[in-house]
């Protein structure tokens, strides 16, 4: 994985995809359960995917600040940023409607004129989902419904219920985002499929005054095709949202500088951490460290060094985020300010 010239951001999603075992299980041979990424990225450009996973895990270890530790106040910096990989409402819906109106020549409330302007690009008679299309379509998802709908689709006399059409609609919105080839049109499908579905619904309801039972099959039929006007318009909207959203982000991006009282009185850890015995100068009654992470051996050596220094009264290993002490610096590769988090002693 090599750094891009214009956007040197390490895409941690690839790590998540690798970590999902291909057959949904781990193997007896440990070599088959490991993966390696070769890259020219610097360490400070790689965001550990495990940090994201920790947020959803339940803490099982707890410890408190030693009574003789006097807390200190430090000036810290925190950057407020928004995730580029998610379609954010209502800005996404606004841009989507603008693009659709431009591409199809539609306007709000002008139903008769809109249908005339759309012409043959959208066939409003497609009120049923063709079994043949279901059979021919390549649908990939972890959702069991994909296999179920294919199995039922083999029977050409099978009638897809409204509920099944809606399930297929959701699945195809997910897949539409997943299959985008253009880098600027790629978003996290799991976090954005519902926003795509919502925007499509609003366009069909406000421009053509159709109900869901009517326009759901229409959308499904067009999303099942390999290409077409609807897919092209969605792609353009995704790219335009990226362009305008980055401009909005630059306007709203804020830096917060404030005084932070450290260390925290109580901290908790997930099952990924273990208690390390023989640690005397850490600020907490018990010291917990992550079982595995990049650079663990170097940190163990540094901890032993701190423990051996007579002039070190105490030391504190912090995490990341708003409640951690950070020093701002300028990243010469990305040409922007970043934050550096470090141990305190």
N, C-alpha and C positions, 0 to 999 in steps of 0.2 A: 504494500500500500504506500503510494508515494504522494508527497505533498504537492497540492495544486498551486500554481503560480498566483492565481487571483484570490483563492479562498483556502488558506492553509489551515483547515479545521479537520481534526481527526474525527471521522464519523464512527462513534461508538456503537451504532446500530449493528455494524458488521460483527462486533464481538458477541452481541446478543444472538445473532443468527447462528454463529458458530457454536455457541453454548447450548443451543437447542439440539439435542441428539437426533440424528436422522430417523431413527426408528423408535424414538420416544423412550429409550432406555439406555443405561450404561452397560458396558461390556466387561467380561472377565479379564481380558487383557487391558491393562491400564493404559498402554500406548494409544489405544483407540479412543480413550476418553479425554485426550489432550489435543490442543490445537496451538499453533504458533503463528504469529503475524510478523512478517518482516517488513520494516518500514523505515523511512528516513525522517520521520517526525521526531522533534525534540520531546523530551519527557514532559515538559510543562505544557505541551499542546495536546496531551492525551488525558482525557477525562475518564477515570476508572469507572467502568460500568457498574462495579460493585457498590460504589457510593450511591448510585440511584436505587439499587435494589435494597440497600439498608433502610431506606426511608419507609419501606412497606413491611419491615420485619418487627416482631414484638421483642422488646428488651427483656432479657432474662437475668442479667447481672447488674447489681447496683452497688455504688460505693459513695462515701462522703469525704469531704475535705477534712484533712487533719486539723485538730483544734488549734495547734500552734502556728498554722499558716496564716499570715496576714495578707489579705487580698490587695491587689494593686490596680490602679486605674491607668489605662493606656488609650491613647488616641488611635482609632482604627478607621479603615475605609471599607465601604461596601458598595458594589456596583449593582444597580437594579437593571436587569436585562430580561427580555422576553424570549421564549423559545421560538426559533425560526421554523421548527418542524411541525408546527400545529396551525391549522386554519382557525384564526381567532374571529369570533363574532363580536360586533356586527359588521366590522370592516370587510371581512371576507364576503358576506352576503351582498353588501353594497357593490363591491367590485365585480362579483359574479353577475349580478343583474345588469350592470353597465356593459359588460362584455357580451352577454347573451343578447341584449337589445341591439347592440351594434352589429353583431354577427347575423342576427335573424331579422333585423328591421322591425322589432316589436317595441311597444310602449305600454305603460300601465293602463288598464281599463278598456283599451280599444280592441275588444275581442274580435269583431268581424274583420277589421283592418289587419290585425295581427295574423290571423289565420291565412289571410290572402297574401300577406308579405312573406310568410314562412313558405308557402307553396308546397312543393314536393319534398322539401328538405325534412319535413316531419309529417308522417302519415298518421292522421288521427283515427283511422279505422283499425289500427293495430290494438284492439281491445282484448286480445287473447295472446298468450305466450305459446309460440310454436314448439311442439315437442322436438321436432327435428333440430331446431336451433339448440335446444338443451343438450341433445345427444352430441352434436358436433362441437359444442363449446368446450374449451379447456378451462375448467374452473378449479383453482387451487386455493385451499383454505384449511385451517385447522378445524373449522366448523364441520361437524358430522353431517350437517344439512347438505353440503356439497355432494357427498357420496349418495345420500338419500335421494336427492333430486335427480341425479344421474340415473339411479336405478329405476325410479319411477318413469323417467323420461324414455326408457327403452320401450315402454308400452305406449304406442302411438295413439291409443284411445283414452289414455289417462287424462283427466281434466285437473289442471292445477287450480287449487282453491285460492281465494283472495289472500289468505294467511300465508300460503306457500309462495305466492308471487311477491308479497312484501318481504319475506325472508330472503328470497332470491335478490330482490332489489337492494337490500342492505349488504348482502354478500358481494354484489357487483360494484357497489360504491367503494367497498374496501379494496376490491381487486383493481378497480380503475386507478386508485391512488398508488397501489402497489406496483402497477405495471408501467408507470410513467418513465419514459426513457431520458427525458431532458432533466438535467440536474436541478435547474431552477424551478421545475414543476414537481419535485419530489417532496412529499410530506409524510409524516408518520401515519400510516393507514389506520392503526388502532385508535389513534387520538383524533382523527380528522374525517373518518368516513361519515359520521353522523352530520357534520357540518356541510359536507357535500350534498348529502341527501336532503337536508333542510333547504339549502339554496335552490336545488332543482325543484322541490315542492313549491316554494314561493313563486318561482318563475312560471310554472305551469298554472298555478292557481290565480295569480294576479294578471297574467297576460292572456289566458284562454278561458278562465272561469270554469275549469274542470274539477271534478272531485277525484279523490284518491283512487277509487275503484276504476276510474277511466284512465287516468294518466300513469298510474303505476305500471300497467302492462306495456304502455307506449315506451316509457323510459327503459324498462327491462329489455325490450326487443332491441332498442338501439345500443344499449350497453353491452349486449351479447355479441354485437357485430365487432369485427376486428378494427374497423375504422368507420368514419362517417362524420357528418356535420356536428352532431352533438358531442362526440368524443373530441373533435378538433376544438370546439368552443370551450370545453372544459379545460383542455390543455392550455389554451390561451389565457383563460381566467386564472389558472394556477400560477402561471408565469407572471402575469400582471400583478397578482396579489403579492408575490415575492418582491417584485420591484418596488411597488408602492409601500409595502409593509416595512421594508428596510429604511425607506425615507421617514416613515412615521416613527420607527424605532430610534433613529438618530435624533429626532426631535424630542422624544420622550425619555431617552436614556439619561439616567441620573446617577450622580455619585454622592453617596452619603458619608460624611465624616462626623464621627461622634466619639465620646468617651465610653470605654467598655471596662467594666469591673471584672477582673479575672483573678483566680480561676473560679469556675462555678462551684456552688456549695455541694451540689449533688449531680452525679452523672450516671448514665445507664448504658448498657451495651447489649448487643444481640448475641445469639448463639455462635456467631462467627468469631467471637472474641474468647480468649481464655485468660485466666489469672496467671501472672508471672510471679513466682516466688523469689525471695531474696532481693527485692527492690526496696530500699530504705529511704531514698531522697525524693521519691515522687510525692506530689502534693496530696494524693488520696490515700485512704486507709488501705485500699487494695489497688494494685495496678493491673489493668486489663489491656491486652494488646491483640490485634487481629491475628488469626492463626496463619493466614497466608496473604501476601501482597507483594508487589514489586518493590524491591529494595529492603526487604525485611532483615537480611543479614547485615547490611550497612547500619541500619537503625539499632540493631542489637549491640553492635560494636560501639556505637555512639552512646547508647544508654550505659554500657559498662564503663565507658570513659567518664561520663558525668558522675556516676556513682563513686568513682575512684578519686575525684578531685576534692581536696579538702576545702577549697574556697567556694564550692557550689553548695549552697544551703538547701535549695530545693529546685526541682525541675518539673515542667508540666508539658505533656504532649497534647496538643489541641487538634480539633478536626477542621472543618471548613464551614463557610457560611457567615451569616450576619452576626452570630454570637462568638466569632473567633477573631483573634487579632491578625490583621493583614497589613502588609506594606505595599503601597502602589508603586509600580515600575512601568517603564515603557518597553513593550515588546517590539524589537526591531524587525522581526519577521512578519508579524501581523500588522505592524504599524498602528498599534493602539495600546492604551493603558491596560494593564492586567494587575492581578493581586497575587502576592506571595505570602503564603502561610508558613509559619515556622514554630519550632519549639520555643518555649519561654523558660529561662532559668536565671 
